[in-house]
Amino acid sequence: MGGFGSGRTAGKVTVEGCRTLKLDVNRVTRRLRGALRGADTAALPAVERAVWSWTTDGEAEPRARLLVTLTLHADHGMARLRFDMDQPSRRTGQRDQSVRLETTPCRFGGVRWWWVCPATGRRCAVLYLPNGGHLFLSLGPGAYRLGYASQNQDAMGRRHGRLRRLHRRLGGAYTHADDVLPDRPKWMRWRTYERTWAEWEAAMERHEAIWMEGAERMLGRSCDDQF
């Protein structure tokens, strides 16, 4: 088991190979997002303190834990992450990390929540802590340069190509599927931007479906190898 930089696929470090921990903004904020709907703005912010953990199949004890203190207003928030994790290669040490949250409007009402990566300032749906890392950050330039093993698959490659074209249509750069779609360019009509956003959401749903199919195949193959 190596540290950050091990677990390469075709020369690129992968999320799977680094035993990476993933912190999904939608899962972390789910309970408080429900409380925000219809809430009296005078009663905001909504605050929650909880232990977040990751488990490995077959093991009773979680392999990692962190304490999350989440503070959400109607359109922004802050998360405080406190942890000291014993990773395969080394401990993270005592960490007290603050991460901002922002929202963008959804096409049919409501808002979508995003992390703001502490390293890059980019919005992202997931933060990562690979083996050997010491902070939760996004993927891409300026943060963790990790890929997914499934990116080598033809279907997944096509999905990444589709997402990349949608980002470029709005004048943005694309590094990974977790990258948020850029804001509407000043020269673009709202109708065109809303259509692009709908295409992006559909592409993201297909991307996630293909990723899950690949993960299920890998899990099934792993189980078969044991018997």
C-alpha positions as CSV (number, residue, x, y, z in Angstrom):
1,M,0.0,0.0,0.0
2,G,1.6,3.2,-1.2
3,G,0.9,6.8,-0.4
4,F,-0.5,9.5,-2.5
5,G,0.8,8.8,-6.0
6,S,0.3,5.1,-5.9
7,G,-2.6,3.3,-7.6
8,R,-1.9,4.4,-11.2
9,T,-3.8,3.4,-14.2
10,A,-2.1,4.0,-17.5
11,G,0.4,6.3,-15.7
12,K,-2.3,8.3,-13.9
13,V,-3.0,8.2,-10.2
14,T,-6.6,6.9,-9.6
15,V,-9.2,7.5,-6.9
16,E,-9.6,3.8,-6.4
17,G,-5.9,3.0,-6.2
18,C,-5.4,5.6,-3.4
19,R,-8.2,4.3,-1.1
20,T,-9.6,7.8,-1.5
21,L,-12.3,9.1,0.9
22,K,-15.1,11.0,-0.9
23,L,-17.3,13.7,0.8
24,D,-20.4,14.3,-1.4
25,V,-22.0,17.7,-0.7
26,N,-25.6,16.4,-1.4
27,R,-25.3,13.6,1.1
28,V,-23.7,15.8,3.8
29,T,-26.3,18.6,3.4
30,R,-29.4,16.4,2.8
31,R,-30.9,16.7,6.3
32,L,-30.4,20.5,6.6
33,R,-31.5,21.1,3.0
34,G,-34.9,19.6,4.0
35,A,-35.0,21.9,7.0
36,L,-34.3,25.0,4.9
37,R,-37.3,24.5,2.6
38,G,-40.1,26.7,3.9
39,A,-38.0,27.8,6.8
40,D,-38.4,31.3,8.3
41,T,-35.4,33.3,7.2
42,A,-35.3,35.0,10.6
43,A,-34.6,31.5,12.1
44,L,-31.6,30.9,9.8
45,P,-28.9,29.6,9.8
46,A,-29.6,25.9,10.2
47,V,-26.9,24.2,12.1
48,E,-26.0,20.5,12.5
49,R,-23.1,18.6,14.1
50,A,-22.6,15.0,13.2
51,V,-20.0,12.3,12.9
52,W,-19.3,11.2,9.3
53,S,-17.7,7.8,8.7
54,W,-16.5,5.5,6.0
55,T,-16.7,1.7,6.3
56,T,-15.2,-1.3,4.5
57,D,-17.3,-4.3,3.7
58,G,-16.7,-7.1,6.3
59,E,-15.4,-4.8,9.0
60,A,-17.4,-3.8,12.0
61,E,-15.5,-0.6,12.7
62,P,-15.4,2.4,10.3
63,R,-12.0,2.9,8.7
64,A,-12.2,6.7,9.0
65,R,-14.3,9.3,10.8
66,L,-14.6,13.0,10.8
67,L,-16.7,15.5,12.8
68,V,-18.8,17.8,10.6
69,T,-20.3,21.0,11.9
70,L,-22.5,22.3,9.1
71,T,-24.0,25.9,9.0
72,L,-26.4,26.6,6.2
73,H,-28.1,29.9,5.2
74,A,-30.6,30.0,2.4
75,D,-28.0,30.4,-0.4
76,H,-24.6,29.8,1.2
77,G,-23.0,28.0,4.1
78,M,-19.9,26.8,5.9
79,A,-18.6,23.3,7.0
80,R,-16.1,22.7,9.6
81,L,-14.3,19.3,9.3
82,R,-12.3,18.0,12.2
83,F,-10.4,14.7,11.9
84,D,-7.3,12.7,12.7
85,M,-7.2,9.7,10.3
86,D,-4.9,6.8,10.4
87,Q,-4.3,6.2,6.7
88,P,-2.4,3.2,5.2
89,S,0.7,5.2,4.6
90,R,0.6,7.8,7.4
91,R,-1.8,9.7,9.8
92,T,-3.3,13.0,8.7
93,G,-2.6,14.5,12.1
94,Q,-5.1,16.7,13.8
95,R,-6.9,18.7,11.2
96,D,-9.5,21.5,11.6
97,Q,-10.6,22.4,8.0
98,S,-13.2,25.0,7.0
99,V,-15.0,24.7,3.6
100,R,-17.4,27.2,2.1
101,L,-20.6,26.2,0.4
102,E,-22.4,28.0,-2.4
103,T,-25.6,27.5,-4.4
104,T,-26.6,27.8,-8.0
105,P,-30.3,28.0,-9.2
106,C,-31.8,24.9,-10.6
107,R,-33.7,25.1,-13.9
108,F,-37.1,24.1,-12.4
109,G,-36.7,26.0,-9.1
110,G,-34.8,25.5,-5.9
111,V,-31.0,25.5,-5.7
112,R,-28.1,23.1,-6.0
113,W,-25.4,23.1,-3.3
114,W,-21.7,23.0,-4.1
115,W,-18.5,22.8,-2.1
116,V,-16.0,25.6,-2.8
117,C,-12.6,23.9,-3.0
118,P,-10.2,25.4,-0.4
119,A,-7.3,25.0,-2.8
120,T,-8.7,26.3,-6.1
121,G,-11.9,28.3,-5.2
122,R,-13.7,26.2,-7.8
123,R,-17.2,24.8,-7.1
124,C,-17.4,21.0,-6.9
125,A,-19.9,18.3,-5.9
126,V,-17.3,16.1,-4.1
127,L,-14.2,16.7,-2.0
128,Y,-11.5,14.0,-1.8
129,L,-8.9,12.8,0.7
130,P,-6.5,10.3,-0.9
131,N,-4.1,8.1,1.1
132,G,-1.2,10.4,1.9
133,G,-3.2,13.6,1.6
134,H,-4.1,15.7,4.7
135,L,-7.0,18.0,3.5
136,F,-10.3,17.4,1.6
137,L,-9.9,19.1,-1.8
138,S,-11.3,18.8,-5.3
139,L,-9.7,17.1,-8.3
140,G,-7.8,18.8,-11.1
141,P,-5.1,21.5,-11.4
142,G,-4.2,23.1,-8.2
143,A,-5.7,20.3,-6.1
144,Y,-5.5,16.5,-6.3
145,R,-4.6,15.2,-9.8
146,L,-6.5,12.0,-9.6
147,G,-8.5,10.1,-12.2
148,Y,-10.9,7.2,-12.1
149,A,-9.9,3.7,-13.4
150,S,-13.3,3.7,-15.2
151,Q,-12.2,6.7,-17.3
152,N,-10.3,4.2,-19.5
153,Q,-13.6,2.5,-20.5
154,D,-15.0,3.5,-23.9
155,A,-18.5,4.4,-22.6
156,M,-17.0,6.6,-19.8
157,G,-14.6,8.2,-22.2
158,R,-17.6,9.3,-24.4
159,R,-19.4,10.7,-21.3
160,H,-16.3,12.8,-20.4
161,G,-16.1,14.0,-24.0
162,R,-19.8,15.1,-23.8
163,L,-19.3,17.0,-20.6
164,R,-16.1,18.6,-21.9
165,R,-17.9,19.9,-25.0
166,L,-20.7,21.4,-22.8
167,H,-18.1,23.2,-20.6
168,R,-16.4,24.5,-23.7
169,R,-19.7,25.8,-25.1
170,L,-19.8,28.1,-22.1
171,G,-16.2,29.1,-22.3
172,G,-15.1,27.0,-19.4
173,A,-12.3,24.4,-18.8
174,Y,-13.1,20.8,-18.0
175,T,-10.9,18.6,-15.8
176,H,-13.3,16.2,-14.2
177,A,-17.0,15.3,-14.0
178,D,-17.2,16.9,-10.6
179,D,-16.6,20.3,-12.1
180,V,-19.6,22.6,-11.9
181,L,-21.0,24.0,-15.2
182,P,-19.7,27.6,-15.7
183,D,-22.1,30.5,-15.2
184,R,-23.9,31.9,-18.3
185,P,-21.7,34.0,-20.5
186,K,-22.9,37.6,-21.0
187,W,-23.3,37.0,-24.7
188,M,-25.5,33.9,-24.3
189,R,-29.3,34.0,-24.2
190,W,-30.9,32.6,-21.1
191,R,-32.9,30.1,-23.2
192,T,-29.7,28.7,-24.7
193,Y,-28.0,28.5,-21.3
194,E,-31.0,26.7,-19.8
195,R,-31.0,24.2,-22.6
196,T,-27.2,23.7,-22.1
197,W,-27.8,23.2,-18.4
198,A,-30.5,20.5,-19.1
199,E,-28.1,18.7,-21.4
200,W,-25.4,18.8,-18.7
201,E,-27.8,17.4,-16.1
202,A,-28.8,14.6,-18.5
203,A,-25.1,13.9,-19.3
204,M,-24.2,13.8,-15.5
205,E,-27.0,11.3,-14.9
206,R,-25.7,9.1,-17.6
207,H,-22.1,9.5,-16.4
208,E,-23.1,8.4,-12.9
209,A,-25.1,5.4,-14.2
210,I,-22.2,4.2,-16.3
211,W,-19.8,4.6,-13.3
212,M,-22.2,2.6,-11.0
213,E,-22.4,-0.1,-13.7
214,G,-18.7,-0.4,-13.8
215,A,-18.4,-0.4,-10.0
216,E,-21.0,-3.2,-9.7
217,R,-19.1,-5.3,-12.3
218,M,-15.8,-4.8,-10.4
219,L,-17.5,-5.8,-7.1
220,G,-19.0,-8.8,-8.7
221,R,-15.7,-9.9,-10.2
222,S,-14.0,-9.4,-6.9
223,C,-16.6,-11.6,-5.1
224,D,-16.2,-14.3,-7.8
225,D,-12.4,-14.4,-7.3
226,Q,-12.9,-15.2,-3.7
227,F,-14.7,-18.5,-4.3
